[in-house]
């Protein structure tokens, strides 16, 4: 609930400038919004998994598949960007 505090106004202006800059330089805004929404959930469940399983949860098959997919996706993106620059 906005109650007229200066912090809310400053935060609103900050996000307005961020949105304007992202639109001007053609950055997608949807991943930022998804990150703000899903980031805290992912962090919370990471802490819960670490608390229950420790680092052993990284050896579970679904986690390994997801990690490999993330690494391949990042690798492809970096390779594609470097290839376009040449």
Rosetta silent file (secondary structure, phi, psi, omega in degrees, C-alpha in Angstrom):
SEQUENCE: XXXXXXXXXXXXXXXXXXXXXXXXXXXXXXXXXXXXXXXXXXXXXXXXXXXXXXXXXXXXXXXXXXXXXXXXXXXXXXXXXXXXXX
SCORE:     score description
SCORE:     0.000 S_00000001
   1 L     0.000  128.542 -179.875    0.000    0.000    0.000 S_00000001
   2 L   -87.626  125.546 -176.691    1.434    3.366   -0.999 S_00000001
   3 L  -117.303   13.449  176.886    1.126    5.911    1.771 S_00000001
   4 L    86.466   11.883  176.848    3.006    8.848    0.264 S_00000001
   5 L   -71.176  150.096 -177.163    6.380    8.146    1.828 S_00000001
   6 H   -67.119  -26.212  179.376    9.335    9.523   -0.099 S_00000001
   7 H   -65.280  -38.348  178.735   10.904    6.039   -0.308 S_00000001
   8 H   -67.169  -39.440  178.677    7.962    4.773   -2.356 S_00000001
   9 H   -65.957  -44.800  179.332    8.192    7.734   -4.690 S_00000001
  10 H   -62.701  -41.973  178.657   11.957    7.271   -5.116 S_00000001
  11 H   -64.866  -39.695  177.603   11.526    3.552   -5.785 S_00000001
  12 H   -63.399  -44.062  178.154    8.812    4.276   -8.327 S_00000001
  13 H   -64.600  -40.026  179.254   11.021    6.795  -10.142 S_00000001
  14 H   -61.064  -46.885  179.833   13.934    4.355  -10.089 S_00000001
  15 H   -70.019  -30.757  175.754   11.887    1.585  -11.695 S_00000001
  16 H   -65.185  -43.428  177.506   10.418    4.036  -14.185 S_00000001
  17 H   -65.767  -39.089  177.382   13.937    5.048  -15.265 S_00000001
  18 H   -62.715  -45.525  178.422   14.984    1.405  -15.423 S_00000001
  19 H   -63.605  -41.555  178.706   11.975    0.553  -17.604 S_00000001
  20 H   -63.308  -44.618  178.797   12.587    3.545  -19.857 S_00000001
  21 H   -63.262  -40.342  179.780   16.260    2.619  -20.287 S_00000001
  22 H   -66.983  -36.837  178.806   15.416   -0.989  -21.036 S_00000001
  23 H   -70.719  -40.892 -178.560   12.847    0.076  -23.625 S_00000001
  24 H   -64.307  -43.176 -177.865   15.195    2.629  -25.198 S_00000001
  25 L   -95.613   14.463  172.246   18.094    0.180  -25.552 S_00000001
  26 L    59.705   41.575  171.402   15.761   -2.700  -26.554 S_00000001
  27 L   -92.004  140.669  178.750   16.317   -4.959  -23.575 S_00000001
  28 L   -71.231  138.065 -178.371   13.416   -7.308  -22.821 S_00000001
  29 L   -91.995  -21.372 -177.994   11.536   -6.375  -19.667 S_00000001
  30 H   -62.033  -43.380  178.650    9.788   -9.702  -19.081 S_00000001
  31 H   -61.897  -32.941  177.394   12.896  -11.546  -17.750 S_00000001
  32 H   -65.263  -44.413  179.277   13.447   -8.777  -15.207 S_00000001
  33 H   -64.638  -43.831  177.650    9.877   -9.067  -13.951 S_00000001
  34 H   -61.383  -39.324  178.588   10.123  -12.867  -13.814 S_00000001
  35 H   -62.767  -41.657  178.023   13.389  -12.562  -11.908 S_00000001
  36 H   -65.826  -34.956 -178.031   11.815  -10.277   -9.316 S_00000001
  37 H   -80.558  -47.029 -173.982    8.882  -12.633   -8.869 S_00000001
  38 H   -88.988  -18.162 -178.303   10.619  -16.015   -9.010 S_00000001
  39 H   -57.106  -52.901  179.491   13.999  -15.038   -7.505 S_00000001
  40 H   -62.193  -35.819  177.523   12.941  -15.057   -3.850 S_00000001
  41 H   -64.432  -45.145 -179.917   11.075  -18.355   -4.324 S_00000001
  42 H   -62.924  -41.046  179.694   14.103  -19.998   -5.923 S_00000001
  43 H   -65.001  -41.466  179.680   16.380  -18.705   -3.170 S_00000001
  44 H   -62.309  -46.006 -179.222   14.039  -19.964   -0.454 S_00000001
  45 H   -71.634  -28.261  173.959   13.822  -23.452   -1.938 S_00000001
  46 H   -64.441  -44.671  178.440   17.587  -23.547   -2.482 S_00000001
  47 H   -63.706  -38.363  177.452   18.113  -22.870    1.230 S_00000001
  48 H   -64.885  -42.720  179.554   15.558  -25.545    2.131 S_00000001
  49 H   -64.858  -42.128  177.913   17.269  -28.111   -0.133 S_00000001
  50 H   -64.512  -36.430  178.716   20.669  -27.269    1.279 S_00000001
  51 H   -67.941  -37.759 -176.759   19.302  -27.605    4.798 S_00000001
  52 H   -82.096  -49.260 -172.614   17.727  -31.011    4.167 S_00000001
  53 H  -104.932  -14.632 -172.123   20.235  -32.655    1.800 S_00000001
  54 H    70.315 -154.611  178.935   23.365  -30.521    2.032 S_00000001
  55 H   -75.112   -5.333  179.390   25.374  -30.409   -1.190 S_00000001
  56 H   -66.704  -18.976  179.465   24.299  -34.000   -1.926 S_00000001
  57 H   -67.208  -18.843  177.133   21.174  -32.667   -3.637 S_00000001
  58 H   -69.407  -16.426 -179.916   23.435  -31.656   -6.558 S_00000001
  59 H   -89.159   -3.006  179.647   23.918  -35.377   -7.305 S_00000001
  60 L   -72.436  143.137 -173.384   20.214  -35.968   -7.922 S_00000001
  61 H   -58.589  -42.760 -177.464   19.429  -36.738  -11.589 S_00000001
  62 H   -66.666  -36.423  178.605   16.929  -33.926  -12.201 S_00000001
  63 H   -66.877  -41.704  178.246   19.314  -31.355  -10.730 S_00000001
  64 H   -62.403  -42.203  178.742   22.144  -32.636  -12.914 S_00000001
  65 H   -62.723  -44.541  179.799   19.953  -32.416  -16.026 S_00000001
  66 H   -64.918  -41.214  177.624   18.910  -28.861  -15.167 S_00000001
  67 H   -62.536  -42.027  178.485   22.509  -27.801  -14.468 S_00000001
  68 H   -64.029  -41.158  178.440   23.658  -29.248  -17.786 S_00000001
  69 H   -63.536  -40.132  178.476   20.845  -27.442  -19.594 S_00000001
  70 H   -65.163  -44.724 -179.988   21.799  -24.125  -17.949 S_00000001
  71 H   -63.567  -43.484  178.431   25.472  -24.572  -18.814 S_00000001
  72 H   -65.098  -39.891  179.407   24.672  -25.472  -22.422 S_00000001
  73 H   -64.510  -45.768  177.854   22.293  -22.542  -22.757 S_00000001
  74 H   -64.862  -41.365  178.462   24.836  -20.061  -21.397 S_00000001
  75 H   -62.133  -42.645  178.848   27.586  -21.577  -23.532 S_00000001
  76 H   -64.366  -42.480 -179.544   25.491  -21.333  -26.677 S_00000001
  77 H   -62.952  -44.574  178.956   24.560  -17.742  -25.922 S_00000001
  78 H   -66.030  -44.032  179.099   28.180  -16.717  -25.357 S_00000001
  79 H   -61.464  -44.374 -179.056   29.369  -18.613  -28.450 S_00000001
  80 H   -64.163  -40.991  178.608   26.629  -17.071  -30.596 S_00000001
  81 H   -65.075  -44.367  179.817   27.437  -13.543  -29.339 S_00000001
  82 H   -66.998  -35.724  179.505   31.156  -13.949  -29.979 S_00000001
  83 H   -67.522  -36.203  179.473   30.508  -15.409  -33.428 S_00000001
  84 H   -69.969  -28.993 -178.554   28.315  -12.442  -34.441 S_00000001
  85 H   -70.071  -25.757 -176.985   31.027   -9.934  -33.461 S_00000001
  86 L   -79.261    0.000    0.000   33.502  -11.364  -35.975 S_00000001
